[in-house]
Amino acid sequence: MDQNLSAELFSTDDDLKPILGKHWIHQCLDDELYEVYVKNRNTIDFRTLTGVVAGRWFKGQHANIVRLSSKANLFNISWYEATGACASLIINLDERVIKLNVFFPRWIMNDPDKTIGFENEHVDEILRQRDAGPTYPLGSLHEFAKVKFIEDCGENNETVIACHPKDLPDGYLDRSN
């Protein structure tokens, strides 16, 4: 492997500085809104704000976060959820563009409502449903999104994503910058 390429793919703390502590709301082409907070170098918090599974959220999700370029603020965040879903998000912080790929087990595709709520409080039930399946055929989602709001909240801030979307203040979803 080319030494320059391998150096770009293996991120140090300095490489990750531009994304650590970032909180954003992104809007997919179908107008659904999602929220991500990069809590630290290997943890994210996530909330679905609108759409089919609005109200789904979790905290403390282990994630693999790497910088893809030494010349641009281009990052890949990948995670595997207790539900059995696998997600990979590529974000260009400079251009505020996201490419999202998610693979869902069939049980979620059949009844997405089972995933709505604060996942951390129902992990045992989610694991039971995941194990009961069905898993296949997998469903997939491949979308582009624009970051409509972004801010720096610092690392390990437990107040960034801390409530159900229905409990957010008026105007929260309308923020943009």
N, C-alpha and C positions, 0 to 999 in steps of 0.2 A: 504494500500500500504506500502511496506517495506520502512522505513525511509531512508536507504542508497540509494535505487533506486530513490526515489522522489528527493533527494538532487542532484543526477546526472542529472535528467531531467529538472530541473529548473535552468537555467543558470544565474549567476551573472556577473557583468562586469569583474571580475577577471577570471571567467570560460571562457569567450569569448575572452580574450586577444590574444590567439594564432591565431585566425582567423580574428580579426578586422584589417582592412587595407590590407588584403591579396588580391593580384591580380594574377590570373592564367589563363593559356590557357590549356584546356583539349582536348584530342583527343579521340573520340569514336571509337568503333571497325570498323565502316564503314568509318573511316578516316576523318569524319567531325570535324571541329575545332570550339570550342566555348570559350568565354572569360567571366570571372566573376570577379568583384571587390566587395569585402565586404566593403562597404563605412562606415558603422557603425553598431551598434547592431540591427538595424531593417531596413536597406536599402542596396540594391545592385544595381549595374549597370551591364549590360549584353550586349554582342554583339555576333552575329552569324557570324563567319569568313568565313566558306566554307559550301557548301552543298546546298540543295534545297532552303533554305531561307537565303542564304548568303546576308548580308547587312541589316538584321533585328537587331535593337538595341534599347535599352532604358536606361534611367537614372532615379535614384530616385525611384526605385521599392520598395514598402514596402514588407518586408519579415519577416518571423518568423525564428529566428536563435537560435538554442540551441546546447549545448554540450551534447553528448550522453554518455560520459564516463569520469570519473575522472582519469582514468588510461591511456587514450590514447587521442590523438588529433582527436577525431571523432565527427563530427558535422552534423546536419541536417539543411538545408536551404529550406524553403518552401515559395511559393508565388502564388498569384492569379493575372493573368494579365488582363488588360482591354479587351483583345481579348476574354476572357472567358476560356483561357487555365489555367490549374493548374499544377504547377511543384513542385517536391520535389527532392532535391539533397542531398545525403549523401556523405560526403567527409572524408576520412582518410588522414589527412595532413602528418602523419608519413610515410605511405606507398604510398602516392600520387595516391590513387585509389578513383574513384567516382562511385556511383550507382545513376542513374538518372531515374526518372519516371515522365512522362509528359502526361497529358490528354488534348486532343484538341477537341473543338467543331467541328462539321461536316463542317461548312462553311470554316474553315481553311484547313481541309483535302481536300475539293473540290477544293480550289483555294489558295494555300499557298502564292502565289505571292502578295496577298492583304495585307500581313503583313510585306512585305519588306520595309525597310526605317527606319527613326528615329521616333519611335512610339510617343514620347512626342509631336512632332509637328502635329500629326494627330489623337489625341485621340478622338475627336468628330466623325471623319469618322470611326474609328475603332469601337467605341461604336455603331454607326448606323449599321455597318455590323454585329456586334455581335448580336444586338437585332433583326435584320432581319433573322438571322440564315441561315440555320438550325443548331440546336445544336446537335441533336441526329441522328444516333448513334455516340457516342464519338469515337474518335480515340485515340490510346495510343502509347507511345514510352517507352520502358524499356531497358536501355542500361548501360553498364559499360564503363568507360573511364579511361585513364591514364592522370595524370597531367604532361604535357611535359615542362611547364615553370611556375615558381612561384616566386613572389617577394613581399616584404613588401613595400607598398606605403604610409603607414600612413592612418589615418582616414580622411574622408571628403575631399579627394583630387579630385577636379573636372577635372583634366587633365588626369586621368588614362584612362578612356573610354570617348573620347571627339570628335570622328569623325567617319564618315562612313568607313567601312573596305577598300573600294577602295582608300581612302586617306591616308592609313597607309604607313609608309616608307618601302622601299625595305628591305626584310629580316625579317620583323616583325613576320611573321607567321612561320619562320624557327627557331626562338629562342627556346632554350632548356637549361635546367640546372638540 
